[in-house]
Amino acid sequence: MFYGLSKLLKKILPKQLFYRGLLIVATPIIILQITISIVFFDSLWIKTNKGMTKALVNEVRTFIDAYDNDENNKDYIIVMFKDYLQFNIKYEENKDIPKINNERWFSPIDRSLRRELKSQNLTYFFDTSSYVNLIDLKVKYQNGYFQFFIPRERLTNSSVRLFALWITIPALLMIGIAIIFLKNQTRPIIKLAEASERFGRGESVEEYSPSGALEIRKAGYEFERMRKRILRHLNQRSEMLSGISHDLRTPLTRIKLQMEIIKDKEVKRKLSDDIDEMEKMLNEYLQFSKSNFTEKNEKFDFSELIIFLVKKYNLKNIFIEKNEKIIFTGRKNLIQRCLSNLIDNALKFGQTVKIHQFIQKKNLIILVEDDGPGINESEFENVFKPFYKIDKSRNKSKSSVGLGLSIASDIIRSHGGFIELSKSSMSGLKVKISLPI
């Protein structure tokens, strides 16, 4: 039961910190104002109105009794009540009192007046809505009725509006001040999250300046230190691999020069193949070392990029199943490198390649399928590891160092997407890329 209630509350409550903080601040204020209002209306306003109504009905009853018992000065009694109690009284002789048909049962004034008139055993009719400042009260007397026009202020306390104004304005003012403070407190968190997101995608992030509360500044300082450590590590990796590549190219160049004096053509051909393989491996190492993604984002047509890549291969066995115009914001050269790696991999192990792109739930989906031997499901996660090679049918090429899928995965994840493998409709491998638009 408690688990279900907790789960329901998690669904109802806001997810953002700003709205949660606002809820924490505003809820006690609103509850306090409602409590004060209930106490005021119950113990002060309603009881005061009840006392005023009771006094008014007693005055009406006093007038009727005085009018009934004084045979000589009836007009004087009417004038006296008008002057001292502000009653405008008129006697309608030989007229029936109207039927009660417009009483407002939801009005506290109507309820109090009705209750007191009934307690005095009077036959009555009253109207509290036809006039702004007056109440029309008719009370049966002999063969007619008395009509009283009574000021509304005799029945209700006019300070209730002032009370409602003073209890509402401070609450709104306090909530407004809380919103301003919460905005100022959550703004540094939002900036830190945005900087972390950009850095996680591989974008260039300027030096982050922490602000806000002590805990938020501490998190900002730690993020900045972590960012610098990661950048330093990436630069060291790139410099190390670049240095290794530079150092290895020098002896390779000497080997090429010495190879020219070899007369045995078969030995010369084998050495040339080995050298070409080593150069290709070095190029892949360098490509992997440059995957720290310093390129800036730009808007481009994804369909035009796919068409450009397919034309670049100039092969008839690459098919574009669907190529609708899709504008995407990202690092174009990195996306092109990713797709090139996937297409190269598909052509290396298959004869036919199909490329399919479409929009699904605000995500750009790209499918690259081939008709090659495929990969066992147990190896789907391993092939994304750097320098990992499977000793099966998809490892026919000795020059591969196992970086193609790893680089492609890094590029896609740096754009906030994901990449996954499955079996294609042509019994080969299907690579699915999902990128948020």
N, C-alpha and C positions, 0 to 999 in steps of 0.2 A: 504493500500500500504506500509506504513512505518512498519507496524507489520510484513508483509511478508518479507520485506527487512531485518529487524532485525532478523527474524527467520532463513533466509538464511545465514546471516553473522555468527550466532551462530553455524550453521552446518559446515561452512567453516573454521572458526578460530580454532586454536589448543585449546585443553582442558587443557593441563598441563601448570603450572605457568612458567616453564623454557622457553618453546617455545613462550609463550605469551610475556614474558619479552624480549626475543631475537627479536621477531617481532617488539616490541616497539622501541628497540634500532636500529635494522638493517634497518627498513623501512625509517626513515629520512635520514640515511647515503646513502642508495641506491638512493633515490629521489634526494638528493643533488648532487650526482655524475652524475646522468643522466642529471640533469639540467645544470651543469657545462659543461658536454660533448656537449650537444646540443648548448649551447651558444658558446663554443669554435669552434665547427665545422661550425656553421652558420656564426658567425661574424668574425672569424679569419682564420680558415683553408681554408674554401671554398672561401672566398674573396681573400685570399692570392694566392691560386692556380689559381683563375680566372685571377688575375693580372699577374701572371707569364706566364700563357698560352697566354694571350693577347699580352704580350711583345714578346714572342717567335714567334707567328704568324706574328707579325709586322716585326720581324727580317727576317723571311722567305720571306715576301712580299718585304722587302727592298732589299734582295739579288736578287730576281727575277727581280725587276726593275733595279737595278744596272747592273746586267748581261745583261739585254736586251738593255740598253742604252750605254754600253761600248763595242765597236767593237774590241779594240786592246788589252785590258788587262783582258780578261775573266778568264784566269787561275789564275791571281793574285787575283782577287776577291774571287775565290774559296779558295785559300791558306789563304787569309786574314780572311775569315769567319772561317776557320778551326783553325787558330792560336788564334784568339781573342774570338771567340764565341763557340769553340769546336764543330763545325759542320763538319761532314764528308759528303761531297757532291759529288754525281756522277750523270752525265747526261746520261740517256739511250735514245739514238736516235732511231727513227722509232719503238718505242715499245708503246703498249697500256697500259694505267694504269690499274692495276687489279680492279676487281669489289669489292665493299665493302661487305664483308660477315662474318667478324669476329669482328665486333665492340661490345663492352660490354656495353649494355645500363644501367647496374646497376653501372658502374664505374664512379666516379666523374671526373677522369682525362679524360676519353673518352668523357663524356658529354661536359666538358669545351672546349676541343680541337675541337670537332665537331662544337660547336656553333661559335667559333672564326673563323674557316676556312670558314664556310658558310657566315659569315659576310663580309669576304674579297672577296667573289665570286670566290673562287678557286675550281677547280676540283681536288679532293684529294683522297688519300687512306692512312690509317695509321694502324699500328699494335703495340699495347702496351703490348702484352702478350708473344710474342715469345722470347724476350730477357729480361734478368734480369735487366740490367743497361742501356739499350738503347731503344729508341723508333724509329721505322721505319716509316718515313713519305715520301710519294710520292705525288708530286704536278705536274700536267700536265703543259708542256711548249712546244708550237709549235707542232711538230709531234712526240714528245716523252714526257719524264717526268724527273724531278729532284728527286733523291732519297737522303733524309736527314737521317743520323743516329745521333740522338740527345740524349745527356745524360738525363736520367730520372729525375735527380735532378733539371733540368731546368723547369720541369712542376709541381713538387710536393715538399712539404716541408717535409723533412725527420724527423723533430722533432715531428711529430704526434705520432710515435711509443713511443718515450720517454715520451711524454705527457700521452699517454694511460697507460704506465708503472707506472708513478708516481701517476696517479689518481686511479689506481687499487690497488697497493700495500698498500698505507695507509688505504684504505677502508677495505681491507681484514685484515690488522693488527688491526684496531679498532674493527672490528666484532669479531676477535679472542680474543682480550682482554675482550670484553663484554661477550663472552661465558664463559671465565674463571671466571669472577666476578659473573655472574649469577649462574654458577655451585656452587660457594662457598656460595651464598646467599640462594639458594634453598635446599642445602644439609641439613641444620638444620631443615627445614620444613619437608623434607622427613623422617628424623630420628624421628621427633616428631610424624608424622603420623604413622610410623611403630611401634613406642612404644605404641601409643594409640590403634592401631589395635591389637597388641599382648595382651595388658592388657584387651581390650574388649573381647578377646576370652578366657580370664582366664589364660593365660600363665604367667609364672614367669618373671617379668621384673626387671632388675637391676635398681639401682637408676639412673634416667635420669639426664644427665649433659647438661643444656641448653647452646646453642652457637648461633652465628650469630648476626643479627641486634637486636636493643633494643626491638622492638615489639615481635620478635620471641623468644628472651630470656624470656620476660615477660610471653608469652604463655607457654613456657617450665616450668617455675617456678610454674605457676598456675596448670599445668598438674601434676607436681610432688606432689604438696600439695594435689590435688584432689585424686591422687592415694593412698597417705598415709592415707587420711581420709577414703577412701573406704575400704582399707585393715584393718584399725583399726575397722571400723564398722563390717566387716565380722568376724574378730577375736572375737569381743565382742559378736556377735550373736552366734558364735560357742561355745564360752566359757559359755555363759548363758544357751544355750540349753543342753550342756554337764553337766553343774552344776545341772540343773533341773532334768535331767535324773538320775544323780548320787544320788541326794537327794531322788528321788522317788523310786529308786531301793531298798533302805534300808528298808522303811516301807513295800514294796512288799515282801521282803524276810521274814520279821517278820510275815506278814500275812500268807505266805506259811507255816512257821513253826507252827503257831497257828492253821492252817487249819487241820493239821494232828490229832489234838485231837478231831475234830468234828466227831461224830458217824453217823450223818444223811448223807447218801451217796448222796442223791439228792441235799441237800444244799451244800455239799462238791463239787459236780460236777459243780454246778452253779458258786460257788466262784472261782473254778479253771479256768473256761471259762473266767470269768471276769478278772482274773489275767493275763491269756494268752493274752487277748485282750489289756490290758493295756501295757504289755511288747512289743507287736507288735507296738502299737502306739508310744511308746518311741523309738523303733528302727527306725521308720520312721522319727520321729523328728530329731534323730541324723543323719540319712542319709541326710535329708534336710539341716541340719546345716553344713555338710561337703561339700556342693556343691559350695565351693569357688574355686575348681579346681586347685590344686597345682601340678597335675600330668604333666609330660613332654610329648611332642609329640613323636611319634614313627611310623615307617612304618609297616603296617601289611596287611595281605590278608583279606579283608572284607568278602569274601565268606566262608573262614575257620572259621571266628568268628561266622557267622550265623549257620553253621553246628554244631559247638561246642555247641551253645545255644540250638539248637533243640535236639541234643543228650542228653543234660543235663536234659531236661524235660522227655525224654523217653516216648513220647506219639505218637500214630498213627494219631491223628487228627490235627497235625501240618504239613503243606505241604510247601515245597520250590519250587515255580513254575519255577524260573530261577535262576541259581547260577553260573554265569560266574566269572572268576578270576578277581578281581579288587583290585589293590594296593592303599591303602588309608593312608594318614598321619594325625594322630590325637592322642588323648588320649584314648588308647584302653579300659582301665577299665571303663572309663566314658561312652564310646559308648556302651560297654557291659551292663552297668547298665541301660542305656536308653532303649535299646532293650528289656532287661529283664522286665522292668516296662511295656512296651507296650504289650509284649506277656502275662505277668501275667494278665494285664487288659483285654485282649481279651479272655483268657481262663476263667476268672472269670465270664464273662457275655455271652460267646458263647460256642459252642461245637466244631466248626471247625475254624482253623486259617491258613491263607495263607500268605506267605512272598515272596515278589518279589523284586529283585534288578536289576538295569540296569543303563547304562550311557546315559545321555541326555543333550546335549549342555554343555559339560564340567562340568556336575554336576552328583553326585551320587544320584540316586533316590531309596529310600527304601519304599515299600508299605507293611503295615501290616493290613490285613482285617480279620473280624470275622463275624459270622452269628448271633450275638446277637440282642438285641432289638434296638440298635443304640441310637443316641442322637439327639434331636431336633436342627435344625440349629441355633436357638436363643441362645443355650447354648455353641456353639463351642468356643467362645472366653472366656467364664467364666470358663470352666473346666481347663484352664491353670493357673488360679489364685491359689496361695497356700491356702490350707485348705478349698477350695471350694468343696461342695458336692451338687449334684442335688438330690432332693427328688423324684426320679422317678424310673423306672424299672432297671436302671444301678446302683442303690445304694442299692443292696440287702445285701451287706456285711457290718455289723455294725463296723467291725474293720478297715475299710478304713477311713483315715483322709484327703483324698483329696490332696496327695502330689505326686502321681505317674506321672501324666501328667505334673505337674509343674516342677518336677526335669528333666523329659525328654526334656521339652522345653528349660530349662536353658542350658542343655548339648549341644543340637543342636545349639542353638544361639551362644554359646561360641565358636563353631567351624565355625562360619560365615554362617550357614545355616538357614533354617526355617522349621517349622512343621505346618501342616494344617490338618483339619479334613473334611471328606465328607462321603457320603453314599456309602457303599461297594456294590460290585456286588452280594453279598450274603444277601443283605437287612440289614446288620449290620453296623458297623462303619469301615471306612477306614482311616488309619493314613498315611499321606504322608510326608516323610522326604526328604529334598533336601540339600545335602552337596557339597560345591565346592571342586573340586579335584585340 
